[in-house]
Amino acid sequence: MSLLSHIRRRPTRPMPARKPAASNIKLHVVEENEPFTADDGKRIWASGYTVIDDTTGSFMSLADQHFDNPHCLLCHVAGVTHRPEALQDPRFAPGHGLLLRPEPTNPYDHNAVGIWDATGEVQLGFVPAEHSEQIAMDIRNGTQLVGLAMREFRHGESGPRLGIHVLIAPAGTVELVIDAED
């Protein structure tokens, strides 16, 4: 099952009002593909979707995230350095759906939740430990949570992937509205 109810691009000219889709999380995003300088001075290339804060109009960082739906979370994928081949797999590019699988028998954390490609064939990593207990509990309590690859970070524009940010939310509940960057 997919996370997205649908993706739409915000029109550049006014359109007649239409009945909104049956989704309860509407996220405004911009597509980005630009470099930035990391804290250690290295040049990193970010591409994909960046969530826009509806109240301030600014980019929403992982630390500043807030969503009306308590099951919605934007986070990095933990443990990607242990799966370098998976990290480079095109199935984890921004816009691709992801599966979440609880791992109650994980020897390091019984609340571990694996992040897999949409087919369930390749594991990329895990929900970060600071969020895994809540995500695992939500899944155990019957909330069907899935993911969407939002942003990727690379060494240079076409270099190897260094990391990925994902959006986690209940299946079929998110509408991404792609705004044009000013």
SULKAQUI-V553292 format. One record per residue. N is the residue number from 1. RES is the residue in one letter. SS is DSSP state (2 for helix, 1 for strand, 0 for the rest). PHI is phi in whole degrees, -180 to 180 (NA if undefined). D_LAST is the distance of its C-alpha to the last C-alpha in Angstrom with 1 decimal. Layout:
n=N res=RES ss=SS phi=PHI d_last=D_LAST
n=N res=RES ss=SS phi=PHI d_last=D_LAST
//
This chain:
n=1 res=M ss=0 phi=NA d_last=33.8
n=2 res=S ss=0 phi=-90 d_last=30.0
n=3 res=L ss=0 phi=-71 d_last=27.7
n=4 res=L ss=1 phi=-82 d_last=25.2
n=5 res=S ss=1 phi=-79 d_last=26.2
n=6 res=H ss=1 phi=-178 d_last=23.5
n=7 res=I ss=1 phi=-116 d_last=19.9
n=8 res=R ss=1 phi=-138 d_last=17.9
n=9 res=R ss=1 phi=-92 d_last=14.5
n=10 res=R ss=0 phi=-68 d_last=12.9
n=11 res=P ss=0 phi=-69 d_last=13.8
n=12 res=T ss=0 phi=-84 d_last=11.7
n=13 res=R ss=0 phi=-126 d_last=14.8
n=14 res=P ss=0 phi=-60 d_last=17.1
n=15 res=M ss=0 phi=-119 d_last=19.8
n=16 res=P ss=0 phi=-61 d_last=23.2
n=17 res=A ss=0 phi=-64 d_last=23.6
n=18 res=R ss=0 phi=-124 d_last=25.1
n=19 res=K ss=0 phi=-66 d_last=27.1
n=20 res=P ss=0 phi=-67 d_last=25.2
n=21 res=A ss=0 phi=-67 d_last=26.5
n=22 res=A ss=0 phi=-77 d_last=29.0
n=23 res=S ss=0 phi=-135 d_last=26.9
n=24 res=N ss=0 phi=-116 d_last=26.8
n=25 res=I ss=1 phi=-131 d_last=23.8
n=26 res=K ss=1 phi=-110 d_last=20.3
n=27 res=L ss=1 phi=-112 d_last=17.6
n=28 res=H ss=1 phi=-88 d_last=13.9
n=29 res=V ss=1 phi=-133 d_last=12.5
n=30 res=V ss=1 phi=-121 d_last=9.9
n=31 res=E ss=1 phi=-85 d_last=11.5
n=32 res=E ss=1 phi=-130 d_last=11.6
n=33 res=N ss=1 phi=-158 d_last=14.0
n=34 res=E ss=1 phi=-153 d_last=14.3
n=35 res=P ss=1 phi=-86 d_last=17.2
n=36 res=F ss=1 phi=-149 d_last=18.1
n=37 res=T ss=1 phi=-100 d_last=21.5
n=38 res=A ss=0 phi=-74 d_last=23.7
n=39 res=D ss=0 phi=-57 d_last=26.1
n=40 res=D ss=0 phi=-87 d_last=28.8
n=41 res=G ss=0 phi=90 d_last=27.0
n=42 res=K ss=0 phi=-76 d_last=26.5
n=43 res=R ss=1 phi=-89 d_last=23.5
n=44 res=I ss=1 phi=-119 d_last=22.1
n=45 res=W ss=1 phi=-106 d_last=19.7
n=46 res=A ss=1 phi=-109 d_last=17.8
n=47 res=S ss=1 phi=-147 d_last=16.7
n=48 res=G ss=1 phi=123 d_last=16.5
n=49 res=Y ss=1 phi=-109 d_last=15.0
n=50 res=T ss=1 phi=-117 d_last=13.9
n=51 res=V ss=1 phi=-75 d_last=14.8
n=52 res=I ss=1 phi=-103 d_last=12.7
n=53 res=D ss=0 phi=-72 d_last=15.2
n=54 res=D ss=0 phi=-64 d_last=15.5
n=55 res=T ss=0 phi=-83 d_last=17.2
n=56 res=T ss=0 phi=-109 d_last=14.9
n=57 res=G ss=0 phi=78 d_last=11.4
n=58 res=S ss=0 phi=-99 d_last=11.8
n=59 res=F ss=1 phi=-61 d_last=12.7
n=60 res=M ss=0 phi=-97 d_last=16.3
n=61 res=S ss=0 phi=-82 d_last=18.8
n=62 res=L ss=0 phi=-59 d_last=22.2
n=63 res=A ss=0 phi=-70 d_last=24.0
n=64 res=D ss=0 phi=-99 d_last=21.9
n=65 res=Q ss=0 phi=-65 d_last=22.0
n=66 res=H ss=0 phi=-155 d_last=23.4
n=67 res=F ss=0 phi=-130 d_last=23.9
n=68 res=D ss=0 phi=-66 d_last=26.1
n=69 res=N ss=0 phi=-87 d_last=28.2
n=70 res=P ss=0 phi=-67 d_last=30.4
n=71 res=H ss=0 phi=-90 d_last=30.7
n=72 res=C ss=0 phi=-96 d_last=27.0
n=73 res=L ss=1 phi=-147 d_last=26.2
n=74 res=L ss=1 phi=-112 d_last=23.6
n=75 res=C ss=1 phi=-152 d_last=25.6
n=76 res=H ss=1 phi=-83 d_last=26.4
n=77 res=V ss=1 phi=-98 d_last=29.3
n=78 res=A ss=1 phi=-84 d_last=32.4
n=79 res=G ss=0 phi=80 d_last=35.1
n=80 res=V ss=2 phi=-67 d_last=33.1
n=81 res=T ss=2 phi=-68 d_last=35.0
n=82 res=H ss=2 phi=-86 d_last=38.2
n=83 res=R ss=0 phi=-134 d_last=36.9
n=84 res=P ss=2 phi=-62 d_last=35.3
n=85 res=E ss=2 phi=-68 d_last=36.0
n=86 res=A ss=2 phi=-64 d_last=34.3
n=87 res=L ss=2 phi=-60 d_last=31.2
n=88 res=Q ss=2 phi=-90 d_last=30.8
n=89 res=D ss=0 phi=-64 d_last=31.6
n=90 res=P ss=2 phi=-62 d_last=29.0
n=91 res=R ss=2 phi=-69 d_last=29.7
n=92 res=F ss=2 phi=-109 d_last=27.6
n=93 res=A ss=0 phi=-69 d_last=24.4
n=94 res=P ss=0 phi=-52 d_last=21.3
n=95 res=G ss=0 phi=98 d_last=21.7
n=96 res=H ss=0 phi=-87 d_last=25.5
n=97 res=G ss=1 phi=-74 d_last=27.7
n=98 res=L ss=1 phi=-135 d_last=30.1
n=99 res=L ss=1 phi=-100 d_last=33.5
n=100 res=L ss=1 phi=-115 d_last=34.7
n=101 res=R ss=1 phi=-128 d_last=38.4
n=102 res=P ss=1 phi=-64 d_last=40.4
n=103 res=E ss=0 phi=-127 d_last=42.9
n=104 res=P ss=0 phi=-64 d_last=45.6
n=105 res=T ss=0 phi=-98 d_last=48.0
n=106 res=N ss=0 phi=-60 d_last=45.7
n=107 res=P ss=0 phi=-68 d_last=48.1
n=108 res=Y ss=0 phi=-100 d_last=45.5
n=109 res=D ss=0 phi=-159 d_last=43.8
n=110 res=H ss=0 phi=-70 d_last=45.1
n=111 res=N ss=0 phi=-98 d_last=41.7
n=112 res=A ss=0 phi=-59 d_last=39.9
n=113 res=V ss=1 phi=-128 d_last=37.5
n=114 res=G ss=1 phi=-77 d_last=36.8
n=115 res=I ss=1 phi=-111 d_last=33.5
n=116 res=W ss=1 phi=-123 d_last=34.3
n=117 res=D ss=1 phi=-66 d_last=32.8
n=118 res=A ss=0 phi=-61 d_last=32.9
n=119 res=T ss=0 phi=-89 d_last=36.4
n=120 res=G ss=0 phi=79 d_last=37.8
n=121 res=E ss=0 phi=-91 d_last=39.1
n=122 res=V ss=0 phi=-125 d_last=37.1
n=123 res=Q ss=1 phi=-91 d_last=36.5
n=124 res=L ss=1 phi=-89 d_last=33.5
n=125 res=G ss=1 phi=176 d_last=34.4
n=126 res=F ss=1 phi=-138 d_last=34.6
n=127 res=V ss=1 phi=-63 d_last=32.8
n=128 res=P ss=0 phi=-56 d_last=32.9
n=129 res=A ss=2 phi=-54 d_last=36.2
n=130 res=E ss=2 phi=-68 d_last=34.7
n=131 res=H ss=2 phi=-116 d_last=33.5
n=132 res=S ss=2 phi=-65 d_last=36.2
n=133 res=E ss=2 phi=-62 d_last=38.9
n=134 res=Q ss=2 phi=-67 d_last=36.8
n=135 res=I ss=2 phi=-63 d_last=35.3
n=136 res=A ss=2 phi=-61 d_last=38.9
n=137 res=M ss=2 phi=-65 d_last=40.3
n=138 res=D ss=2 phi=-59 d_last=37.8
n=139 res=I ss=2 phi=-66 d_last=38.8
n=140 res=R ss=2 phi=-60 d_last=42.5
n=141 res=N ss=0 phi=-86 d_last=42.2
n=142 res=G ss=0 phi=98 d_last=41.0
n=143 res=T ss=0 phi=-79 d_last=37.2
n=144 res=Q ss=0 phi=-84 d_last=35.9
n=145 res=L ss=1 phi=-100 d_last=33.0
n=146 res=V ss=1 phi=-136 d_last=31.0
n=147 res=G ss=1 phi=-127 d_last=28.0
n=148 res=L ss=1 phi=-140 d_last=24.9
n=149 res=A ss=1 phi=-68 d_last=23.7
n=150 res=M ss=1 phi=-104 d_last=20.1
n=151 res=R ss=1 phi=-136 d_last=19.4
n=152 res=E ss=1 phi=-126 d_last=21.6
n=153 res=F ss=1 phi=-125 d_last=22.3
n=154 res=R ss=1 phi=-134 d_last=24.1
n=155 res=H ss=1 phi=-79 d_last=25.9
n=156 res=G ss=0 phi=76 d_last=23.8
n=157 res=E ss=0 phi=-61 d_last=21.6
n=158 res=S ss=0 phi=-121 d_last=24.7
n=159 res=G ss=0 phi=-75 d_last=27.1
n=160 res=P ss=0 phi=-67 d_last=28.8
n=161 res=R ss=1 phi=-67 d_last=27.0
n=162 res=L ss=1 phi=-105 d_last=27.6
n=163 res=G ss=1 phi=-173 d_last=26.5
n=164 res=I ss=1 phi=-142 d_last=24.8
n=165 res=H ss=1 phi=-102 d_last=23.2
n=166 res=V ss=1 phi=-126 d_last=24.4
n=167 res=L ss=1 phi=-104 d_last=23.9
n=168 res=I ss=1 phi=-114 d_last=27.4
n=169 res=A ss=1 phi=-160 d_last=28.1
n=170 res=P ss=1 phi=-61 d_last=30.8
n=171 res=A ss=0 phi=-56 d_last=31.1
n=172 res=G ss=0 phi=71 d_last=29.4
n=173 res=T ss=0 phi=-107 d_last=27.6
n=174 res=V ss=1 phi=-109 d_last=23.9
n=175 res=E ss=1 phi=-116 d_last=21.3
n=176 res=L ss=1 phi=-90 d_last=18.0
n=177 res=V ss=1 phi=-108 d_last=15.2
n=178 res=I ss=1 phi=-89 d_last=12.4
n=179 res=D ss=1 phi=-89 d_last=9.1
n=180 res=A ss=0 phi=-77 d_last=6.4
n=181 res=E ss=0 phi=-74 d_last=3.8
n=182 res=D ss=0 phi=-84 d_last=0.0
//
